[in-house]
Amino acid sequence: MKKVKAAALEWHLWARARGESVKPPSRVLVVPMEVMHVTYNPVDAGKPEPLFWSETLPVSKGDISKTLRLMEHSRSDLLELCSGLDRKVVRWKPRVEPRTIGNCLRHIAIVEWWYVTRLNIDLPRDFPQDVFRLLQYTRLLAVKRLSKLSKEERTGVFQPTNDPSPISNLWTARKVLRRFVDHERLHTNYIRRLIQLYESSD
């Protein structure tokens, strides 16, 4: 619960610093609205993520536009952090972390493609090998498709047929939109930590 308070304040500060019309709260009150019991840790990499009731609410075109703006902010942060990195740094892997920076960038790119397919939307798989071109390619695919979600896609609950999971495999447009921004920001922070580890290892 303490982490939720810190994360909520940090998100407001991040969004405001990028020109969004949000006001950081003077204090954050956290009230549990829903509790879900699972037999695994849903925040572990690769584990299915539960669908909360709050994520079953339909999304509006305004919700989509706002998310696309936030995606631009998070991508700018990522590219500002990574664009000038030496190849040696991108390929370096410390013993204490599971991914290299290059692995992480590729993961971010492929997951954006994958999120859209959670709504049972087919997308091409012609992935470029260069990781920065891949980031651009999947982002363009995602933005183009998110911008024209049908009413059914904005309101439905989907059981993905592509890469199905036996548990907690329900998705909605609201869940997809949330994951786009959360996921990239999470991995941008991971990459920032790797860079700091690399610099301190010299």
Secondary structure, DSSP 8 states (H G I E B T S, - for coil): -HHHHHHHHHHHHHHHHTT-S----SS-----------SS-TTSTT------GGGGS---HHHHHHHHHHHHHHHHHHHHHHTT--HHHHH---TTSS--HHHHHHHHHHHHHHHHHTTT--------SSHHHHHHHHHHHHHHHHTT--HHHHH--B--SSS--SSS--B-HHHHHHHHHHHHHHHHHHHHHHHHHHHHH-
